[in-house]
Amino acid sequence: MTNLKICILGGTGFVGRSLASRLVALGHEVRIITRRRERQKRGLLVLPTLYLVQGDVHNPAVLRQHLQGMDVVINLVGILNERGYRGKEFERVHLELPRKIVNACQEVRVGRLLHMSALGASMEAPSHYLRTKARGEEVVHSAEKNDFNVTSFRPSVIFGPHDSFINRFAWLMRLSPVFFPLACARTRFQPVYVEDVVTAFTHSLEDHHTFGQRYDLCGPEVYTLHELVSYVADRTGLRRRIIDLNDTMSKMQAACLQFIPGKPFSLDNYRSLQIDSVCEKGFPPIFGIQPASLTSIVPTYLVKRPARSEKYSGYRHLGRRDQ
Ligand SMILES: NC(=O)c1ccc[n+]([C@@H]2O[C@H](COP(=O)([O-])OP(=O)(O)OC[C@H]3O[C@@H](n4cnc5c(N)ncnc54)[C@H](OP(=O)(O)O)[C@@H]3O)[C@@H](O)[C@H]2O)c1
């Protein structure tokens, strides 16, 4: 494999940190553009051949400046919730930003783009999140040319240390004494391990067979949300009675929780959960791996008793703004 110069947008997040570490280990030079350099954990800053630069990725001039001289651009930027309710911020992040990235790549002659979408993204999907992800995917793929090759990835929910799914349910459960009311409990997921997602990205860097492709990424097992939350309760030793809310109550819960700072659950999330997040086929054979199961990985990071520091990190996570 050639040593490449790779710029990651959204590289400071959960997936980005694992991907950046792997790319550095493979000998690539990685540049991450972040909006807030001072907030980043030391983990990223100490990686050799990783350069963290501060900049507003929504500014085309900033994009051109930082993409200049790169071999590959990876776009991981995404939000699960917006500040408003009408989808404007989803459009800005999932649609307008990919458009700016494509333009910048073409202006400074970067020939390769790896783009993160989401399983279930479609123009007809029920939520702003999934519809704008689909539109972003169309934007990047419709820009493909001989000298500009795109691959996109559509994972189900991703798990791994520091994920915001398993860890968030563990934290929420610790806050709920006795009962845990669960919205959309029957929605099905096929969780995929973050390191397997990272393998799909790194494998695709230079493999011509992946050019122009869109890959659904799932783990080996399907779970309902109820089963996942029960598993989290078992692993953490929390005895909670999980109450599956019916559709009306699920919607009401979303309508209320979206007014809490950090929006732990919103109506747009509720709408995303109206469809299952499962794959029709197994993990794409081109990546040459058997995806890891949830039960083989989660016990390595989900602890029985919350450390005090973890409790406060949960508050910080929930209070975090997407912007
Ligand atoms: N995690 C999952 O289960 C999952 C499942 C399916 C798809 N995905 C997709 O995978 C990608 C990565 O997910 P993740 O879990 O790693 O997300 P994450 O931890 O929330 O990280 C997202 C990154 O995007 C940047 N970002 C967030 N809002 C932004 C905004 N308004 N403008 C510019 N940059 C912004 C942040 O960078 P800075 O703050 O440093 O600027 C952050 O590092 C996303 O596109 C997500 O939709 C994730």
The ligand as a Gaussian input file, in Angstrom:
#p B3LYP/6-31G(d) Opt

LIG

0 1
 N      -22.159000       6.155000      15.268000
 C      -23.085000       5.458000      14.610000
 O      -23.729000       4.543000      15.160000
 C      -23.354000       5.771000      13.156000
 C      -24.237000       4.943000      12.421000
 C      -24.466000       5.239000      11.071000
 C      -23.838000       6.322000      10.472000
 N      -23.002000       7.103000      11.207000
 C      -22.348000       8.247000      10.573000
 O      -20.947000       8.119000      10.748000
 C      -20.352000       9.420000      10.846000
 C      -19.481000       9.475000      12.079000
 O      -20.267000       9.158000      13.211000
 P      -19.690000       9.330000      14.692000
 O      -20.516000       8.468000      15.563000
 O      -18.223000       9.205000      14.676000
 O      -20.092000      10.853000      14.958000
 P      -19.547000      11.843000      16.093000
 O      -18.788000      11.102000      17.140000
 O      -20.702000      12.667000      16.521000
 O      -18.505000      12.765000      15.290000
 C      -18.958000      13.608000      14.269000
 C      -17.849000      14.561000      13.883000
 O      -18.397000      15.505000      12.945000
 C      -18.001000      16.812000      13.287000
 N      -19.211000      17.651000      13.288000
 C      -20.333000      17.459000      14.019000
 N      -21.221000      18.427000      13.735000
 C      -20.655000      19.220000      12.805000
 C      -21.089000      20.382000      12.127000
 N      -22.289000      20.936000      12.363000
 N      -20.248000      20.931000      11.250000
 C      -19.024000      20.424000      11.030000
 N      -18.557000      19.324000      11.638000
 C      -19.367000      18.743000      12.524000
 C      -17.351000      16.813000      14.648000
 O      -16.031000      17.345000      14.493000
 P      -15.478000      18.611000      15.316000
 O      -16.372000      18.822000      16.497000
 O      -14.077000      18.228000      15.700000
 O      -15.485000      19.745000      14.353000
 C      -17.284000      15.343000      15.038000
 O      -15.968000      14.909000      15.209000
 C      -21.512000      10.419000      10.836000
 O      -21.670000      10.899000       9.530000
 C      -22.709000       9.573000      11.216000
 O      -23.926000      10.093000      10.694000
 C      -22.734000       6.853000      12.535000

